[in-house]
Amino acid sequence: MQNPSLPIAATDTFGRPNPIPLHSKILILDHGSQYTQLLARRVRELNVYSEIHPFHAAGDFVDDPAVRGVILSGSPASVFDQGAPDTDLRGLQGRVPVLGVCYGAQLLARRAGGEVVRSETREYGRALLDNIFVQEPLFAGIRPGTQVWMSHGDSIVKASPRMEVLAGTHAVPVAAFRLQGEETFGVQFHPEVFHTTDGATLLRNFIMGVCGCTADHSPKAFAEETIHLLREQLGRDQVVLALSGGVDSSVAALLLQKAIGERLHCIFVDTGLLRKDEFRQVLESYHGMGLNVKGVDAKAAFFAALKGLEEPEAKRRAIGRTFIEVFEQEARQISQVKWLGQGTIYPDVIESVSVKGPSATIKSHHNVGGLPERMHLKVVEPLRSLFKDEVRRVGRELGLDPAILGRHPFPGPGLGIRILGEISPDKVAVLQEVDHIFIQGLRDEGLYDQVWQAGAILLPVRSVGVMGDERTYENAVALRAVSSTDGMTADWVHLPYAFLARISNSIINRVKGVNRVVYDISSKPPATIEWE
């Protein structure tokens, strides 16, 4: 599918004038930094479209008229390492502005004749910029003494005649520079992180000021252009899409519906691993939104496939395989289907490609793996250029049911990866009750919208307890609530102790088979959001 924020040809596929304008784009070349996605997000927060590509793909964009600027990411590598990323900027540098961040700055400096050395100790943490050349547009509105975040093992210790030093710190004489005669800059700190106080200002200066980008990457523009492109792409073809009850698939469905109407056929499968009453409630919401959707009760098939399985990835594979079988059976009942719609979003795309090519491991539940080939379907992914928060904003623009729009993310395998060990209908019923009490409690206390994702986990642990005058030996459950923006990193939420005490008491009193509740206070990384 043609990305709606990439350059659009003067004519469409039918030779007619194309009404969609050319948008500006910031190209981010990834050297493997942990902060690369954050760079892309910071650009998009300015309503400017950005894309991440591996450093070795720079040549693919030399003739792309939409590219208004390039940002070189940081890297865990040293410029002195054998096989270190060595971005070829021919055709870009000098034609469009370039900003090197950390490793990117060291790469530019070394090529320009500057002296780069391995630091005896890695500089990591807060630093203060001094001697800022405030007349430089890159530093407009930024004053000496501003805090920045350093994270590098190499240091630029001396500028060459080609380099104009724009700022330094007490430990780093060349913290920022510009190459003479061109709009090529380098900063040894990370402007994209929160700890760089004026980082957003610096990025705005580069993107809006130096690159001259227009803030035209808005939810409304994205929706209008995507619907137009979907109509052109799909024509009169039939499309089938699996709905999950989550934001991504729901927004994808609304975009497709507005483009092709009843030719979109949605299938919502009850795996038996959904939350309490979720199948009925979500199906009602979809019907209320006017979607052409069919609900399928397949609980028995999923429980049969999971019987005897304990290992997490084995369970994921069984759930994925069964879903494909059920979905394929239902989809084949629709005549003339040529496309499979998917709610793939940008983090899914990024995670599947590393700076050295295809990633070795892709989460097995991201997409309906193998189905397009089995059914000879083409894939349409209207959201593949958006981050999760952008998807929500587009959904709001389209009038998505608030109950779905504000819904916490829920894993594709559902409660199947929140029950540690073997899965059974009885265990699912217990966890559904526990989860319902927890989630409803968050809603009742006005805490639900302050949490990015929450849920309960049934542990393969039994412990001794006392209920009344009797000794018990029953299950333990863990509660999990995290704050995040897109799930790439997450921190545990400091829920009020009084609230946790009430929820724990309610769970133990109301859910037969549970006598102990714990709260998960680990962050991602090093832990993951889900336990399996």
Order of alpha helices (4+ residues) and beta strands (2+ residues): beta-alpha-beta-beta-beta-alpha-beta-beta-beta-beta-beta-alpha-alpha-beta-alpha-beta-alpha-beta-alpha-alpha-beta-alpha-beta-beta-alpha-beta-alpha-alpha-alpha-beta-beta-beta-alpha-beta
